[in-house]
Amino acid sequence: NHHLAATFALLRMPQFNFLAHLPRPDFNLVRKTVIDLVLATDMKQHFSILSQFNNLHRPSTQRAAGMSRLSAELKAIELSEEASPRSNGALSMWASQTLGTQTARLPLDENERLLSLQLALKSSDIRHLGAALELHMRWVHNLEEEFFRQGDNEKARMIPVSPLFDRDKPGVTKS
């Protein structure tokens, strides 16, 4: 939250406001999107976001059955056109355009686009998990140090220390 606040404080300064040309509603949308994206990297949101994404992109059995039926119908049309010496492929082209629109997925709405962006950012945030062990461990230690510094700050401000942020307790590397 601190980095978001600092970023938008800088954007209030004309020399740093690269979004100044945007109409106010567009700026507000960019601001809201950036905030939603950054907050999605909080691991407290991980399973909720992952579940929403999986539910959105998991093909339903009905959709899968419809695609199988469509595929079979298009194959039958193609075979009948191949058998006909006078065919020019127009029927299969028409069928694929007409039948294809019945099962095509509609474009993503704003919430689905945001969810996709959130998952992309989360994926890049934990990309080190797929790296060589030595590189992965270096990133984990860096993350742990960042958490400990925040925990130190929380202790200094006499507020409860977030889980895994207390230097006096096991951190990320021990969890």
C-alpha positions as semicolon CSV with decimal commas, in nm:
position;residue;x (nm);y (nm);z (nm)
1;N;0,000;0,000;0,000
2;H;0,288;0,236;0,076
3;H;0,435;0,200;-0,273
4;L;0,096;0,262;-0,433
5;A;0,048;0,576;-0,225
6;A;0,399;0,696;-0,310
7;T;0,344;0,630;-0,680
8;F;0,023;0,829;-0,694
9;A;0,178;1,107;-0,484
10;L;0,449;1,137;-0,751
11;L;0,183;1,145;-1,022
12;R;0,037;1,456;-0,858
13;M;0,361;1,635;-0,950
14;P;0,345;1,769;-1,307
15;Q;0,702;1,668;-1,392
16;F;0,623;1,302;-1,315
17;N;0,263;1,277;-1,430
18;F;0,293;1,086;-1,756
19;L;-0,084;1,028;-1,736
20;A;-0,175;1,398;-1,731
21;H;-0,311;1,384;-2,086
22;L;-0,580;1,132;-1,987
23;P;-0,936;1,247;-1,924
24;R;-1,025;1,214;-1,555
25;P;-1,243;0,901;-1,598
26;D;-0,959;0,725;-1,785
27;F;-0,706;0,827;-1,520
28;N;-0,939;0,694;-1,249
29;L;-0,970;0,364;-1,437
30;V;-0,590;0,334;-1,468
31;R;-0,551;0,416;-1,099
32;K;-0,814;0,161;-0,992
33;T;-0,665;-0,106;-1,219
34;V;-0,312;-0,052;-1,088
35;I;-0,435;-0,069;-0,729
36;D;-0,637;-0,386;-0,799
37;L;-0,335;-0,545;-0,969
38;V;-0,092;-0,467;-0,688
39;L;-0,332;-0,578;-0,417
40;A;-0,384;-0,906;-0,605
41;T;-0,019;-0,995;-0,542
42;D;-0,101;-1,026;-0,170
43;M;-0,091;-1,398;-0,097
44;K;-0,407;-1,360;0,113
45;Q;-0,589;-1,319;-0,221
46;H;-0,407;-1,605;-0,395
47;F;-0,660;-1,887;-0,368
48;S;-0,960;-1,662;-0,429
49;I;-0,809;-1,522;-0,750
50;L;-0,689;-1,863;-0,867
51;S;-1,031;-2,015;-0,803
52;Q;-1,209;-1,736;-0,992
53;F;-0,970;-1,774;-1,285
54;N;-1,006;-2,154;-1,294
55;N;-1,385;-2,132;-1,281
56;L;-1,386;-1,878;-1,562
57;H;-1,155;-2,075;-1,789
58;R;-1,260;-2,431;-1,708
59;P;-1,457;-2,557;-2,006
60;S;-1,801;-2,674;-1,908
61;T;-1,906;-3,021;-2,020
62;Q;-2,183;-2,857;-2,219
63;R;-1,939;-2,629;-2,403
64;A;-1,703;-2,922;-2,465
65;A;-1,990;-3,134;-2,599
66;G;-2,098;-2,849;-2,827
67;M;-1,745;-2,816;-2,966
68;S;-1,730;-3,192;-3,033
69;R;-2,063;-3,179;-3,217
70;L;-1,950;-2,877;-3,418
71;S;-1,624;-3,045;-3,509
72;A;-1,806;-3,358;-3,629
73;E;-2,051;-3,151;-3,837
74;L;-1,772;-2,952;-4,003
75;K;-1,579;-3,272;-4,079
76;A;-1,889;-3,424;-4,244
77;I;-1,935;-3,112;-4,458
78;E;-1,570;-3,117;-4,564
79;L;-1,591;-3,486;-4,659
80;S;-1,907;-3,432;-4,863
81;E;-1,744;-3,140;-5,047
82;E;-1,435;-3,347;-5,121
83;A;-1,657;-3,614;-5,277
84;S;-1,836;-3,360;-5,497
85;P;-1,646;-3,259;-5,812
86;R;-1,843;-2,931;-5,836
87;S;-1,774;-2,811;-5,481
88;N;-1,566;-2,499;-5,423
89;G;-1,555;-2,518;-5,043
90;A;-1,818;-2,247;-4,998
91;L;-2,044;-2,470;-4,791
92;S;-1,776;-2,558;-4,536
93;M;-1,669;-2,193;-4,519
94;W;-2,030;-2,088;-4,455
95;A;-2,076;-2,367;-4,199
96;S;-1,762;-2,283;-4,006
97;Q;-1,858;-1,915;-3,994
98;T;-2,221;-1,982;-3,901
99;L;-2,177;-2,276;-3,664
100;G;-1,857;-2,135;-3,521
101;T;-2,032;-1,823;-3,394
102;Q;-2,273;-2,036;-3,194
103;T;-2,000;-2,174;-2,969
104;A;-1,740;-1,897;-2,980
105;R;-1,661;-1,739;-2,646
106;L;-1,769;-1,380;-2,613
107;P;-1,496;-1,120;-2,558
108;L;-1,380;-1,076;-2,201
109;D;-1,568;-0,820;-1,996
110;E;-1,387;-0,573;-1,768
111;N;-1,388;-0,806;-1,467
112;E;-1,253;-1,097;-1,671
113;R;-0,979;-0,879;-1,819
114;L;-0,881;-0,757;-1,472
115;L;-0,875;-1,114;-1,341
116;S;-0,651;-1,220;-1,631
117;L;-0,414;-0,928;-1,565
118;Q;-0,409;-1,010;-1,194
119;L;-0,312;-1,370;-1,264
120;A;-0,044;-1,261;-1,513
121;L;0,106;-1,027;-1,251
122;K;0,086;-1,295;-0,981
123;S;0,263;-1,537;-1,216
124;S;0,544;-1,293;-1,281
125;D;0,563;-1,215;-0,909
126;I;0,645;-1,579;-0,827
127;R;0,833;-1,667;-1,146
128;H;1,142;-1,759;-0,944
129;L;0,967;-2,084;-0,845
130;G;1,055;-2,221;-1,188
131;A;1,417;-2,106;-1,178
132;A;1,724;-2,308;-1,087
133;L;1,733;-2,382;-0,713
134;E;2,021;-2,143;-0,643
135;L;1,844;-1,853;-0,814
136;H;1,512;-1,942;-0,651
137;M;1,670;-1,946;-0,305
138;R;1,834;-1,608;-0,367
139;W;1,491;-1,460;-0,451
140;V;1,332;-1,625;-0,146
141;H;1,601;-1,477;0,081
142;N;1,547;-1,134;-0,079
143;L;1,173;-1,167;-0,020
144;E;1,230;-1,274;0,338
145;E;1,453;-0,971;0,398
146;E;1,186;-0,743;0,251
147;F;0,928;-0,899;0,482
148;F;1,157;-0,865;0,785
149;R;1,216;-0,495;0,709
150;Q;0,842;-0,440;0,695
151;G;0,809;-0,631;1,022
152;D;1,079;-0,409;1,176
153;N;0,880;-0,106;1,061
154;E;0,559;-0,249;1,209
155;K;0,736;-0,312;1,543
156;A;0,875;0,043;1,545
157;R;0,523;0,179;1,488
158;M;0,393;-0,054;1,763
159;I;0,141;-0,225;1,539
160;P;0,091;-0,602;1,512
161;V;0,362;-0,766;1,303
162;S;0,230;-0,941;0,993
163;P;0,274;-1,319;0,966
164;L;0,623;-1,421;0,841
165;F;0,751;-1,062;0,892
166;D;0,899;-1,104;1,241
167;R;1,277;-1,157;1,246
168;D;1,245;-1,332;1,581
169;K;1,025;-1,606;1,433
170;P;1,061;-1,841;1,136
171;G;1,025;-1,651;0,809
172;V;0,945;-1,746;0,452
173;T;1,245;-1,978;0,422
174;K;1,120;-2,182;0,718
175;S;0,751;-2,190;0,626
